[in-house]
Amino acid sequence: MKEEIGSWPRRLWSLRERGRRARLTDLAAHASGSTSPGVSAPVVGPLLDKMSRAAFAFRGYDVSNSGRSDELLAHPQFGPRVREVLAEVSRVAADTLHRPVDLAARVEAREESTLSSFPDDVALIVGMELAQLRLLDDCFGIPISAARLCVGYSIGELAAMIAGGVYALDQLLPVPLALAPDCAELAENTTMGVLFTREPLLDEVEVERVCRLVSSEGRGLIGPSAFLSPNTALILAEGDSLNRLEAMLPSHVPGRTMLRRNPNRWPPLHSPIVWRKNIPNRTATAMYQIEGGASLPRPTIVSCVTGKASYDHENSRDLMIRWTDQPQRLWDAIDTTLNAGVETVIHVGPAPNLIPATFSRLSNNVTKHIHSKTLQKIGHDFVTTMNRHAWLAHVLPAKASLLRVPFIEHVILEDWLLSQPVA
């Protein structure tokens, strides 16, 4: 179905000071160091001219969710706009959570994220992503609609739907906010593991099968929450389910497969654990009782639910329901993005980490195999050294778009905004 031209949600997005063109300069060094290793290299040239081959990448929830938001809020030119967006998001959050919410105050106090603050963190992530996009549009004349596409990981896909005009803020945001306290409660018994292999590929079907076997023992639910790359998955598990999964791996996922544990507690999303609180059914009920959802996103959204540009005029509600308990297909979404001819990725949100780190890891793997300075000179030595990263050898040339990863330009939007001269 052909994409239709949409419009910005005018209630949230004004067009003051449009027309000023931005030019990319060296990304400002943050005093605390880069939060996104490998992607903050200097990028030059007019950003607006790059937009036809650019993608916006929206971050999701993490252990830290503030980034440089306090600097944007204190900025003499940006601050009033950021405060206005956060005030609107705070009003929606307060109406949904039935308690006061002041996201600007939270940013100014640099409050740490905890399980109890999870609903506020969801609102803050969405709010700051929308605020950064408003700054880009208002102050530099660069609307998100000028990009080729966008992709959002986890909570980021919700922000992408709002920014892309599929839903208004007050239509969509209340849905995850109403469910966030229950997700935070489930986190008390939830742990995360990173499952990866040095074999050609991580067998997704077998991973899901062994997780079902562990769950069937009746001592806790476990399942993949995300497939980050051809050889890496995030696993969310209740109780000691990760230990039992690890014990079963040799017989079900043979080869050099390892499981590393993350020490933090994670509110489960994209996991069967949410069934404990009937979250998919409650999401379905909420989504089918709100307006919106009949417009195609502009730009196109590559969904991490499917890994493809799947949105049409009818299916945004169903994708949102699947979003709750099905794993995020980040690798497929990145592959779709590369195949679309994207040359610049603009990372949106406070201190984006996961998507930049995934690109960085893929880039490092590919770069190690490129011995010549141009792709035209790839020869026998390149193919021979593929054996050092078996999964990469397996997916090339079928996934030839991977060869473009080292040449993708990356922009951390909050860093870029703060590096611009004040008018």
RODO-2510 file (C-alpha; in nm, 4 decimals, decimal comma):
residues 423
     n   res          X          Y          Z
     1     m     0,0000     0,0000     0,0000
     2     k     0,1382     0,3389    -0,0986
     3     e     0,2422     0,5716     0,1804
     4     e     0,0171     0,8732     0,2283
     5     i     0,1298     1,2152     0,3397
     6     g     0,0450     1,2638     0,7055
     7     s     0,0748     1,5624     0,9346
     8     w     0,2318     1,6449     1,2684
     9     p     0,0054     1,6425     1,5740
    10     r    -0,0315     2,0214     1,5745
    11     r    -0,1343     2,0389     1,9389
    12     l     0,2116     1,9195     2,0371
    13     w     0,4255     2,0449     1,7509
    14     s     0,4484     2,4116     1,6573
    15     l     0,6556     2,5455     1,3697
    16     r     0,8086     2,8559     1,5250
    17     e     1,1473     2,9637     1,3872
    18     r     1,1310     2,7171     1,0986
    19     g     1,3567     2,7680     0,8013
    20     r     1,6891     2,7815     0,9799
    21     r     1,9083     2,5151     0,8267
    22     a     2,1404     2,3131     1,0429
    23     r     2,4911     2,2014     0,9639
    24     l     2,6474     1,9056     1,1324
    25     t     2,9618     1,9832     1,3236
    26     d     3,1766     1,7647     1,5419
    27     l     2,9618     1,6144     1,8133
    28     a     3,0326     1,7902     2,1402
    29     a     3,2247     1,5841     2,3897
    30     h     3,0157     1,5175     2,6964
    31     a     3,1994     1,5579     3,0239
    32     s     3,0794     1,2197     3,1432
    33     g     3,2050     1,0463     2,8297
    34     s     3,0246     0,8903     2,5351
    35     t     2,7244     0,6777     2,6177
    36     s     2,7285     0,5259     2,2713
    37     p     3,0729     0,3869     2,1878
    38     g     3,1702     0,3782     1,8250
    39     v     2,9009     0,6067     1,6862
    40     s     2,9988     0,9601     1,7854
    41     a     3,2498     1,0208     1,5057
    42     p     3,2466     1,3667     1,3443
    43     v     2,9894     1,4042     1,0698
    44     v     2,9948     1,6937     0,8252
    45     g     2,7535     1,8426     0,5757
    46     p     2,4031     1,9900     0,5945
    47     l     2,1820     1,7642     0,8037
    48     l     1,8693     1,8624     0,6141
    49     d     2,0294     1,7477     0,2878
    50     k     2,0936     1,4063     0,4424
    51     m     1,7359     1,3470     0,5538
    52     s     1,6172     1,1673     0,2404
    53     r     1,8599     0,8872     0,3301
    54     a     1,8328     0,9202     0,7078
    55     a     1,6560     0,7138     0,9726
    56     f     1,5539     0,8194     1,3209
    57     a     1,6209     0,5520     1,5851
    58     f     1,4232     0,5873     1,9111
    59     r     1,5648     0,4351     2,2301
    60     g     1,3740     0,2305     2,4858
    61     y     1,3901     0,1858     2,8638
    62     d     1,7271     0,1400     3,0334
    63     v     1,8741     0,1516     3,3827
    64     s     1,9480     0,5207     3,3238
    65     n     1,6989     0,7412     3,1409
    66     s     1,8109     1,1026     3,1888
    67     g     2,1040     1,1526     2,9544
    68     r     2,1627     1,5228     2,8901
    69     s     1,7989     1,6182     2,9385
    70     d     1,8886     1,8598     3,2193
    71     e     2,1210     2,0477     2,9833
    72     l     1,8504     2,0754     2,7185
    73     l     1,6046     2,1973     2,9819
    74     a     1,8504     2,4604     3,1063
    75     h     1,9458     2,5741     2,7546
    76     p     1,8504     2,9402     2,6905
    77     q     1,6961     2,8664     2,3508
    78     f     1,5802     2,5059     2,3888
    79     g     1,4658     2,5095     2,7509
    80     p     1,1197     2,6690     2,7090
    81     r     1,0256     2,4271     2,4331
    82     v     1,1490     2,1238     2,6277
    83     r     0,9584     2,2414     2,9347
    84     e     0,6414     2,2862     2,7291
    85     v     0,6578     1,9322     2,5909
    86     l     0,7365     1,7812     2,9313
    87     a     0,4462     1,9732     3,0853
    88     e     0,2052     1,8258     2,8326
    89     v     0,3393     1,4734     2,8803
    90     s     0,3204     1,5242     3,2584
    91     r    -0,0464     1,6181     3,2315
    92     v    -0,1239     1,3024     3,0356
    93     a     0,0741     1,0907     3,2818
    94     a    -0,0947     1,2500     3,5847
    95     d    -0,4398     1,1902     3,4381
    96     t    -0,3510     0,8255     3,3722
    97     l    -0,1684     0,7475     3,6975
    98     h    -0,4060     0,9526     3,9155
    99     r    -0,1255     1,1331     4,0952
   100     p     0,0906     1,4403     4,0358
   101     v     0,3659     1,4010     3,7750
   102     d     0,6274     1,6706     3,7064
   103     l     0,8803     1,5452     3,4544
   104     a     1,0657     1,8760     3,4317
   105     a     1,1269     1,8696     3,8065
   106     r     1,2428     1,5104     3,7765
   107     v     1,4921     1,6093     3,5069
   108     e     1,6205     1,9081     3,7022
   109     a     1,6721     1,6892     4,0110
   110     r     1,8424     1,4211     3,7984
   111     e     1,6433     1,1546     3,9792
   112     e     1,7696     0,8004     3,9339
   113     s     1,5501     0,5369     3,7720
   114     t     1,4105     0,2702     4,0032
   115     l     1,1426     0,0057     3,9688
   116     s     0,8962     0,2327     4,1466
   117     s     0,9705     0,5141     3,9000
   118     f     0,9114     0,2959     3,5928
   119     p     0,5839     0,4690     3,4888
   120     d     0,7525     0,8109     3,5178
   121     d     1,0512     0,6809     3,3216
   122     v     0,8240     0,5623     3,0400
   123     a     0,6670     0,9079     3,0252
   124     l     1,0074     1,0781     3,0422
   125     i     1,1571     0,8714     2,7603
   126     v     0,8632     0,9475     2,5315
   127     g     0,8586     1,3122     2,6405
   128     m     1,2269     1,3740     2,5787
   129     e     1,2173     1,1958     2,2436
   130     l     0,9297     1,4189     2,1335
   131     a     1,1033     1,7255     2,2789
   132     q     1,4259     1,6569     2,0884
   133     l     1,2309     1,6204     1,7647
   134     r     1,0464     1,9443     1,8318
   135     l     1,3777     2,1257     1,8792
   136     l     1,5051     1,9844     1,5518
   137     d     1,1903     2,1036     1,3734
   138     d     1,1301     2,4391     1,5440
   139     c     1,4886     2,5605     1,5683
   140     f     1,6506     2,4044     1,2620
   141     g     1,3643     2,3500     1,0175
   142     i     1,4169     1,9722     1,0037
   143     p     1,0916     1,7769     1,0514
   144     i     1,0906     1,4039     1,1167
   145     s     0,8714     1,3651     0,8082
   146     a     1,1735     1,4541     0,5926
   147     a     1,3494     1,1280     0,6895
   148     r     1,3337     0,8073     0,4910
   149     l     1,2111     0,6024     0,7869
   150     c     1,2323     0,5552     1,1613
   151     v     1,2650     0,2626     1,3975
   152     g     1,1914     0,2434     1,7685
   153     y     1,3106    -0,0154     2,0164
   154     s     1,0525    -0,1044     2,2831
   155     i     0,9105     0,2207     2,4307
   156     g     1,0729     0,4012     2,1384
   157     e     0,8228     0,2537     1,8934
   158     l     0,5413     0,4257     2,0833
   159     a     0,7191     0,7610     2,0524
   160     a     0,7699     0,6918     1,6814
   161     m     0,3959     0,6326     1,6367
   162     i     0,3142     0,9608     1,8101
   163     a     0,5791     1,1586     1,6199
   164     g     0,4709     0,9937     1,2947
   165     g     0,1087     1,1000     1,3388
   166     v    -0,0457     0,7556     1,3896
   167     y    -0,1797     0,8527     1,7334
   168     a    -0,1869     1,1718     1,9362
   169     l     0,0052     1,1795     2,2615
   170     d    -0,3064     1,1697     2,4805
   171     q    -0,4443     0,8759     2,2825
   172     l    -0,1507     0,6351     2,2929
   173     l     0,0636     0,7179     2,5961
   174     p    -0,2053     0,6299     2,8558
   175     v    -0,2077     0,2691     2,7335
   176     p     0,1457     0,1702     2,8421
   177     l     0,1360     0,4057     3,1404
   178     a    -0,1690     0,2347     3,2867
   179     l     0,0108    -0,1013     3,2660
   180     a     0,3552     0,0178     3,3783
   181     p     0,2984    -0,0232     3,7562
   182     d     0,2126    -0,3906     3,7073
   183     c     0,5209    -0,4427     3,4890
   184     a     0,7321    -0,2861     3,7621
   185     e     0,5782    -0,5219     4,0169
   186     l     0,6626    -0,8212     3,7977
   187     a     1,0239    -0,7037     3,7834
   188     e     1,0783    -0,8006     4,1457
   189     n     1,1030    -1,1647     4,0360
   190     t     1,2484    -1,1078     3,6868
   191     t     1,6097    -1,1337     3,5741
   192     m     1,7726    -1,0785     3,2350
   193     g     2,0260    -1,2919     3,0550
   194     v     2,2172    -1,2260     2,7349
   195     l     2,2309    -1,5426     2,5245
   196     f     2,4888    -1,5481     2,2482
   197     t     2,6737    -1,7967     2,0326
   198     r     2,9891    -1,8035     1,8244
   199     e     2,8295    -2,0558     1,5919
   200     p     2,6982    -1,9350     1,2519
   201     l     2,3581    -1,8355     1,3897
   202     l     2,1533    -1,8513     1,7068
   203     d     1,8598    -2,0799     1,6244
   204     e     1,5591    -1,8668     1,7234
   205     v     1,3150    -2,1555     1,6968
   206     e     1,5272    -2,3700     1,9257
   207     v     1,5722    -2,0832     2,1722
   208     e     1,1969    -2,0417     2,1984
   209     r     1,1513    -2,4195     2,2274
   210     v     1,3941    -2,4598     2,5164
   211     c     1,2372    -2,1605     2,6931
   212     r     0,8981    -2,3297     2,6661
   213     l     1,0467    -2,6468     2,8136
   214     v     1,1798    -2,4533     3,1108
   215     s     0,8455    -2,2761     3,1578
   216     s     0,6598    -2,6092     3,1400
   217     e     0,8338    -2,7221     3,4582
   218     g     0,5972    -2,4878     3,6402
   219     r     0,8619    -2,2979     3,8344
   220     g     0,8599    -1,9714     3,6421
   221     l     0,8041    -1,8263     3,2964
   222     i     1,0949    -1,7538     3,0637
   223     g     1,1245    -1,6362     2,7055
   224     p     1,3258    -1,4262     2,4598
   225     s     1,2551    -1,0550     2,4919
   226     a     1,4661    -0,9410     2,1955
   227     f     1,6789    -1,0766     1,9131
   228     l     1,9537    -0,8170     1,8896
   229     s     2,1667    -0,9715     1,6163
   230     p     2,1979    -1,3031     1,4311
   231     n     2,3864    -1,4470     1,7283
   232     t     2,2476    -1,2606     2,0319
   233     a     1,9197    -1,2639     2,2243
   234     l     1,7938    -1,1082     2,5473
   235     i     1,6129    -1,3502     2,7772
   236     l     1,3752    -1,2466     3,0571
   237     a     1,3103    -1,5054     3,3256
   238     e     1,1288    -1,5539     3,6544
   239     g     1,2932    -1,7018     3,9611
   240     d     1,5799    -1,9379     3,8846
   241     s     1,4656    -2,0047     3,5276
   242     l     1,7912    -1,8708     3,3813
   243     n     1,9863    -2,1381     3,5720
   244     r     1,7616    -2,4115     3,4371
   245     l     1,7847    -2,2697     3,0847
   246     e     2,1631    -2,2708     3,1074
   247     a     2,1592    -2,6356     3,2119
   248     m     1,9483    -2,7300     2,9087
   249     l     2,1465    -2,5310     2,6506
   250     p     2,4066    -2,7991     2,5634
   251     s     2,1402    -3,0465     2,4523
   252     h     1,9116    -2,7976     2,2740
   253     v     2,1392    -2,5198     2,1442
   254     p     2,4706    -2,7004     2,0954
   255     g     2,8004    -2,5368     2,0174
   256     r     2,9698    -2,2372     2,1703
   257     t     2,6572    -2,0852     2,3263
   258     m     2,6887    -1,8789     2,6436
   259     l     2,4536    -1,7071     2,8857
   260     r     2,5548    -1,3947     3,0740
   261     r     2,3409    -1,2512     3,3526
   262     n     2,2526    -0,8854     3,3885
   263     p     2,2606    -0,7758     3,7547
   264     n     1,9682    -0,5313     3,7250
   265     r     1,5956    -0,5920     3,7642
   266     w     1,3944    -0,5263     3,4509
   267     p     1,0218    -0,4551     3,4175
   268     p     0,9239    -0,7313     3,1746
   269     l     0,7979    -0,6298     2,8339
   270     h     0,7962    -0,8302     2,5108
   271     s     0,7893    -1,1432     2,7269
   272     p     0,5407    -1,4127     2,8325
   273     i     0,5913    -1,2925     3,1899
   274     v     0,3369    -1,0161     3,1213
   275     w     0,0680    -1,2838     3,0985
   276     r     0,0746    -1,2905     3,4802
   277     k    -0,1076    -0,9568     3,4789
   278     n    -0,3178    -1,0157     3,1637
   279     i    -0,1324    -0,7272     3,0011
   280     p    -0,1895    -0,8296     2,6362
   281     n    -0,5665    -0,8559     2,6903
   282     r    -0,5773    -0,5294     2,8813
   283     t    -0,3754    -0,3649     2,6054
   284     a    -0,6201    -0,4968     2,3467
   285     t    -0,9155    -0,3614     2,5412
   286     a    -0,7501    -0,0196     2,5788
   287     m    -0,6296     0,0035     2,2183
   288     y    -0,9705    -0,0769     2,0749
   289     q    -1,1290     0,1981     2,2853
   290     i    -0,9132     0,4881     2,1686
   291     e    -0,9349     0,7033     1,8590
   292     g    -0,6577     0,7355     1,6032
   293     g    -0,4599     0,4658     1,4276
   294     a    -0,6076     0,5201     1,0812
   295     s    -0,3165     0,7216     0,9392
   296     l    -0,0008     0,5840     0,7890
   297     p     0,3098     0,7024     0,9740
   298     r     0,5240     0,9652     0,8139
   299     p     0,7986     0,8705     0,7809
   300     t     0,7585     0,4957     0,7482
   301     i     0,8080     0,3075     1,0757
   302     v     1,0088    -0,0140     1,0754
   303     s     0,8461    -0,2070     1,3586
   304     c     1,0562    -0,4114     1,6010
   305     v     0,7494    -0,6341     1,6440
   306     t     0,7884    -0,7654     1,2892
   307     g     1,1291    -0,6334     1,1849
   308     k     0,9640    -0,4812     0,8779
   309     a     0,7817    -0,1694     0,7615
   310     s     0,4512    -0,3280     0,8578
   311     y     0,2190    -0,0399     0,9463
   312     d    -0,0887     0,0136     0,7320
   313     h    -0,4192     0,1938     0,7896
   314     e    -0,5619    -0,0866     1,0038
   315     n    -0,3004    -0,2803     1,1977
   316     s    -0,1409    -0,0402     1,4481
   317     r    -0,3639    -0,1685     1,7294
   318     d    -0,2773    -0,5301     1,6600
   319     l     0,0944    -0,4502     1,6416
   320     m     0,0702    -0,2744     1,9777
   321     i    -0,0948    -0,5815     2,1325
   322     r     0,1797    -0,8067     1,9931
   323     w     0,4357    -0,5545     2,1223
   324     t     0,3513    -0,6505     2,4795
   325     d     0,4524    -1,0195     2,4779
   326     q     0,6447    -1,0918     2,1568
   327     p     1,0234    -1,0451     2,1336
   328     q     1,1647    -0,7341     1,9733
   329     r     1,3230    -0,8157     1,6382
   330     l     1,5898    -0,5469     1,6454
   331     w     1,8274    -0,7251     1,4100
   332     d     1,5553    -0,7667     1,1467
   333     a     1,4638    -0,3991     1,1858
   334     i     1,8270    -0,2947     1,1363
   335     d     1,8554    -0,5193     0,8312
   336     t     1,5384    -0,3634     0,6854
   337     t     1,6807    -0,0181     0,7557
   338     l     2,0078    -0,0966     0,5795
   339     n     1,8266    -0,2450     0,2811
   340     a     1,6265     0,0781     0,2515
   341     g     1,9468     0,2629     0,1616
   342     v     1,9817     0,4566     0,4853
   343     e     2,3164     0,6352     0,5154
   344     t     2,2653     0,8358     0,8372
   345     v     2,1076     0,7190     1,1637
   346     i     1,9918     0,9872     1,4078
   347     h     1,9586     0,8434     1,7584
   348     v     1,6730     1,0029     1,9527
   349     g     1,6234     1,0110     2,3285
   350     p     1,8264     1,0547     2,6462
   351     a     2,1674     0,8830     2,6255
   352     p     2,0707     0,6236     2,3609
   353     n     2,2662     0,3052     2,4122
   354     l     2,1279    -0,0243     2,2821
   355     i     2,0780     0,0602     1,9137
   356     p     2,4097     0,2515     1,8837
   357     a     2,5899    -0,0335     2,0625
   358     t     2,4326    -0,2894     1,8278
   359     f     2,5442    -0,0911     1,5228
   360     s     2,8885    -0,0505     1,6756
   361     r     2,9259    -0,4231     1,7412
   362     l     2,8137    -0,5114     1,3883
   363     s     3,0454    -0,2482     1,2427
   364     n     3,3433    -0,3792     1,4376
   365     n     3,2783    -0,7343     1,3196
   366     v     3,2474    -0,6315     0,9563
   367     t     3,5462    -0,3968     0,9686
   368     k     3,7734    -0,6745     1,0927
   369     h     3,7040    -0,8609     0,7708
   370     i     3,7593    -0,5724     0,5305
   371     h     4,1320    -0,5696     0,4541
   372     s     4,1152    -0,3411     0,1546
   373     k     4,0143     0,0258     0,1649
   374     t     3,7291    -0,0158    -0,0810
   375     l     3,4613    -0,2802    -0,1101
   376     q     3,5529    -0,3304    -0,4758
   377     k     3,8795    -0,4946    -0,3691
   378     i     3,7245    -0,7616    -0,1480
   379     g     3,8797    -1,0929    -0,2461
   380     h     3,9988    -1,4285    -0,1208
   381     d     4,1567    -1,2915     0,1992
   382     f     3,8241    -1,1387     0,3021
   383     v     3,6380    -1,4653     0,2545
   384     t     3,9085    -1,6593     0,4379
   385     t     3,9009    -1,4369     0,7452
   386     m     3,5226    -1,4729     0,7642
   387     n     3,5872    -1,7956     0,9546
   388     r     3,6851    -1,5887     1,2563
   389     h     3,3260    -1,4660     1,2844
   390     a     3,1237    -1,7618     1,1657
   391     w     2,7837    -1,5974     1,2004
   392     l     2,8910    -1,3119     0,9712
   393     a     3,0209    -1,5505     0,7080
   394     h     2,6908    -1,7363     0,7205
   395     v     2,4709    -1,4337     0,6544
   396     l     2,6853    -1,2848     0,3755
   397     p     2,6207    -1,2367     0,0878
   398     a     2,2529    -1,3088     0,1630
   399     k     2,2683    -1,0112     0,3994
   400     a     2,5020    -0,8037     0,1827
   401     s     2,3590    -0,4875     0,3370
   402     l     2,5800    -0,5638     0,6373
   403     l     2,8770    -0,4474     0,4336
   404     r     2,7371    -0,0948     0,4592
   405     v     2,7351    -0,0875     0,8404
   406     p     3,0874     0,0588     0,8859
   407     f     3,0000     0,3451     0,6527
   408     i     2,6763     0,4541     0,8210
   409     e     2,6987     0,7996     0,9794
   410     h     2,5570     0,8265     1,3318
   411     v     2,4278     1,1310     1,5151
   412     i     2,3369     1,1319     1,8844
   413     l     2,0650     1,3948     1,8624
   414     e     2,0941     1,5385     2,2140
   415     d     2,4712     1,5797     2,1653
   416     w     2,4214     1,7413     1,8267
   417     l     2,1598     1,9841     1,9559
   418     l     2,3812     2,0916     2,2432
   419     s     2,6779     2,1419     2,0091
   420     q     2,4942     2,4038     1,8015
   421     p     2,5670     2,7756     1,8582
   422     v     2,2967     2,9654     2,0424
   423     a     2,1225     3,2178     1,8194
***
